[in-house]
Amino acid sequence: MILDQWNKDAFKGYAKPLEKLEKAFKKAGRPISFYAFVAPLGIKMVRVIGNRGSQKVFCIEWASPAQAAKIVAAGVRA
């Protein structure tokens, strides 16, 4: 998972579950990368980048860390 130094505090509780989810997808043969960032209005977002350049963006601002992982996982599967 890509998380720059400026956003580490915002994703303190979210980093581990999202990293585990990314590793699980890679282990299952889905080569994807997560890029966690904070949008201009202070909203936590996760961009999922696929191997063919496909991208999806998910808002996880009001979700708990476990819910955030579920939101991203459901979106990747779709």
C-alpha positions as CSV (number, residue, x, y, z in Angstrom):
1,M,0.0,0.0,0.0
2,I,1.3,3.4,-0.9
3,L,0.9,5.9,1.9
4,D,3.0,9.1,2.0
5,Q,4.4,10.6,5.2
6,W,1.9,13.5,5.2
7,N,-1.0,11.1,5.5
8,K,0.3,8.6,8.0
9,D,-1.5,10.1,10.9
10,A,-4.9,10.2,9.1
11,F,-4.6,6.5,8.2
12,K,-3.2,5.3,11.6
13,G,-5.8,2.7,12.3
14,Y,-6.6,1.9,8.6
15,A,-3.1,1.1,7.3
16,K,-2.8,-2.5,8.6
17,P,-6.2,-3.8,7.5
18,L,-5.8,-2.2,4.1
19,E,-2.3,-3.7,3.7
20,K,-3.5,-7.1,4.7
21,L,-6.3,-6.8,2.2
22,E,-3.9,-5.8,-0.6
23,K,-1.7,-8.7,0.2
24,A,-4.6,-11.1,0.2
25,F,-5.7,-9.9,-3.3
26,K,-2.1,-10.3,-4.6
27,K,-1.8,-13.8,-3.1
28,A,-5.1,-14.7,-4.9
29,G,-3.6,-13.6,-8.2
30,R,-5.1,-10.1,-8.5
31,P,-2.1,-7.7,-8.9
32,I,-3.4,-4.5,-7.5
33,S,-2.0,-1.6,-5.5
34,F,-3.7,0.6,-2.9
35,Y,-2.9,4.3,-2.7
36,A,-4.3,6.0,0.4
37,F,-4.6,9.7,0.4
38,V,-6.5,12.6,2.0
39,A,-8.7,14.6,-0.5
40,P,-8.6,18.4,-0.4
41,L,-11.5,18.6,2.0
42,G,-9.8,16.3,4.5
43,I,-11.7,13.2,3.4
44,K,-9.9,9.8,3.6
45,M,-9.8,8.1,0.2
46,V,-8.3,4.9,-1.2
47,R,-7.4,4.5,-4.9
48,V,-7.2,0.9,-6.2
49,I,-4.9,0.6,-9.2
50,G,-5.2,-2.5,-11.3
51,N,-2.6,-4.2,-13.5
52,R,-4.1,-2.8,-16.7
53,G,-4.3,0.8,-15.5
54,S,-7.8,0.5,-14.3
55,Q,-8.6,2.6,-11.2
56,K,-11.4,2.9,-8.7
57,V,-11.6,5.4,-5.8
58,F,-13.4,4.7,-2.5
59,C,-14.3,7.2,0.3
60,I,-13.6,5.6,3.7
61,E,-14.0,8.8,5.8
62,W,-16.9,7.7,8.0
63,A,-16.0,4.0,8.1
64,S,-14.2,2.1,10.8
65,P,-11.0,0.4,9.8
66,A,-12.8,-3.0,9.4
67,Q,-15.7,-1.4,7.4
68,A,-13.1,0.4,5.2
69,A,-11.5,-2.9,4.3
70,K,-15.0,-4.3,3.5
71,I,-15.9,-1.3,1.3
72,V,-12.6,-1.6,-0.7
73,A,-12.9,-5.4,-1.0
74,A,-16.4,-5.2,-2.3
75,G,-15.5,-2.6,-4.8
76,V,-12.5,-4.6,-6.1
77,R,-14.5,-7.7,-6.6
78,A,-17.2,-5.9,-8.6
